[in-house]
Amino acid sequence: MRIALLDDYHDIARSLADFETLVEDLDAELTVFTDYLGSDDAAVIDALQPFDVIIAMRERTPFPRQRLEALPQLKLLVTTGRRNGSIDLEAAKDHGIIVSHTGYQAADAAEHTWALILAAARRLDVELFSAARPLADENHWQSTLGMGLSGKTLGIYGLGNLGSRVAKVGLAFGMRVIAYSQNLTAERAKEVGVDKVSEQELFASSDVLTIHLKLSERSTGVVGAKQLSWMKPDAILVNTSRSKIVQTDALVSALENERLYLAALDVFDVEPLPASDRIAQTRGVIATPHIGYVTVEQFQIFFNDAVADIRAWAKGKPVRVLNP
């Protein structure tokens, strides 16, 4: 059995889970890819042709139908997390490939959302010092004015598990918290302690608006020029969900024309984000490299569950199957 572990950028997986015993017990061979394989189909397929089992780190390497069709040796595809929008589950089933998932803890992404909100509100992207910009450099001493959050309005687009966690922190900061999504009920909003509003009021009233929708056919591009035009010019938009929920052209236009103050982003249309990408060149962008889920605790869950998934499949009793 040949096992591939993809996109282990930190080369940390083998220290967080017992892959060594797994390999010994199954008489298997483990290959760890610490670098991104790239977006070229031919190169990815060539690299992955020999493997019976692949462990995919979230959505870093997609598996659309054309890739799965070109990997006849593949029998088990494990994705870290509870869902993976970049795996064609139907195609996997058509080709006899079982797709299993791992556990996931929502707290990490909620915490990172607040890291971005606070960084944007207090302009830490400008005010943080480093060895390249010493604290004693008078030209960089207090160059921005921050935004206090108490008394401001926090808008939550999507009041699920993650959105609810973010909302409760906003309430603790003394913010008015409002929420909207197509399926949100007044009862659900009341449970969390927030006000249910219309889509237009969400965008028009929020000083900080954070997106917590699942990416689906319905949510793709749901935030466009119309929604962004409703926002205050001094508002902050935060997206730690999926980039395709927000139309990139509309976001770039709003920022460049100063109809929106800041966008704090952890997700992008292309990842890793090329230095030449237009979003990287746009004013008012505070960006982190999709690290909302990148914590020791999260990765321990991912890799230990991946080991358990492979063991269960090897015994003929696969668990946590996404395409039964």
Secondary structure, DSSP 8 states (H G I E B T S, - for coil): -EEEE---TTS-HHHHS-HHHHHHHHT-EEEE--S---S-HHHHHHHHTT-SEEEE-TTSS-B-HHHHHT-TT--EEEESSS--TTB-HHHHHHTT-EEEE----THHHHHHHHHHHHHHHTTHHHH--BTTB-TT-GGGSS-S-----TT-EEEEE--SHHHHHHHHHHHHTT-EEEEE-TT--HHHHHHHT-EE--HHHHHHH-SEEEE-----TTTTT-B-HHHHHTS-TT-EEEE-S-GGGB-HHHHHHHHHTTSSSEEEES--SSSS--TT-GGGGSTTEEE--S-TT--HHHHHHHHHHHHHHHHHHHTT---SBS--
